Amino acid sequence: MQDTNTRGHANARTVTVNDLGNLPALMTSKEYAAITGLSLVTIAVKCKRGQIPAVKCGHEWRINTTKALKALGLAD
């Protein structure tokens, strides 16, 4: 998994096609950031606006992997 810096930006990490098949049903913002290259702050804003299919679990967002990958054109 990747680390984040003090501003909430995800540090770069390469995600392969094999990684996509190993994601859980609900992925974390960090996992989504590794796929998209978006910052954690941007992901949180998009989740709150409903632009990313997600649910809030406590203080963290969990993103529906299947719906997110389809929206990104990475799954059928």
C-alpha positions as CSV (number, residue, x, y, z in Angstrom):
1,M,0.0,0.0,0.0
2,Q,1.1,3.5,-0.5
3,D,1.9,6.3,2.0
4,T,0.5,9.8,2.0
5,N,2.3,13.0,2.7
6,T,1.2,15.6,5.2
7,R,-1.1,17.3,2.7
8,G,-3.1,14.2,2.0
9,H,-1.7,13.6,-1.4
10,A,-1.1,10.0,-2.3
11,N,2.5,9.1,-3.2
12,A,2.8,7.5,-6.6
13,R,2.4,3.8,-6.8
14,T,2.1,1.6,-9.9
15,V,-1.1,-0.4,-10.1
16,T,-1.1,-3.4,-12.5
17,V,-4.0,-5.2,-14.0
18,N,-3.3,-8.1,-11.6
19,D,-3.8,-5.7,-8.7
20,L,-7.3,-4.8,-9.8
21,G,-8.5,-8.4,-9.4
22,N,-7.2,-8.5,-5.9
23,L,-9.1,-5.5,-4.6
24,P,-11.8,-6.0,-1.9
25,A,-15.5,-5.3,-2.7
26,L,-15.1,-1.9,-0.9
27,M,-11.7,-0.3,-1.5
28,T,-10.1,2.5,0.6
29,S,-9.4,6.0,-0.7
30,K,-5.7,5.1,-0.8
31,E,-6.4,2.1,-3.1
32,Y,-8.5,4.3,-5.3
33,A,-5.8,7.0,-5.3
34,A,-3.3,4.4,-6.5
35,I,-5.5,3.5,-9.4
36,T,-6.5,7.1,-10.4
37,G,-3.6,9.3,-9.3
38,L,-6.1,11.6,-7.5
39,S,-5.2,13.1,-4.2
40,L,-7.0,11.9,-1.0
41,V,-8.6,15.3,-0.6
42,T,-10.0,15.2,-4.2
43,I,-11.3,11.7,-3.6
44,A,-13.1,12.7,-0.4
45,V,-14.7,15.7,-2.1
46,K,-15.9,13.6,-5.0
47,C,-17.2,10.9,-2.7
48,K,-19.1,13.5,-0.7
49,R,-20.6,15.0,-4.0
50,G,-21.6,11.5,-5.1
51,Q,-19.2,11.6,-8.1
52,I,-17.5,8.4,-6.8
53,P,-19.7,5.5,-5.7
54,A,-18.8,5.4,-2.0
55,V,-20.2,5.0,1.6
56,K,-18.9,6.7,4.7
57,C,-17.6,4.3,7.4
58,G,-16.8,6.3,10.5
59,H,-14.3,9.0,9.3
60,E,-13.3,7.1,6.1
61,W,-14.8,6.6,2.7
62,R,-15.2,3.1,1.2
63,I,-15.5,3.0,-2.5
64,N,-17.5,0.3,-4.3
65,T,-14.8,-1.4,-6.3
66,T,-17.0,-2.9,-9.1
67,K,-18.9,0.4,-9.8
68,A,-15.7,2.5,-9.6
69,L,-13.8,0.3,-12.0
70,K,-16.7,0.3,-14.4
71,A,-16.9,4.1,-14.2
72,L,-13.2,4.3,-14.9
73,G,-13.5,1.9,-17.9
74,L,-11.4,-0.7,-16.2
75,A,-14.0,-3.4,-15.9
76,D,-17.0,-4.7,-17.8
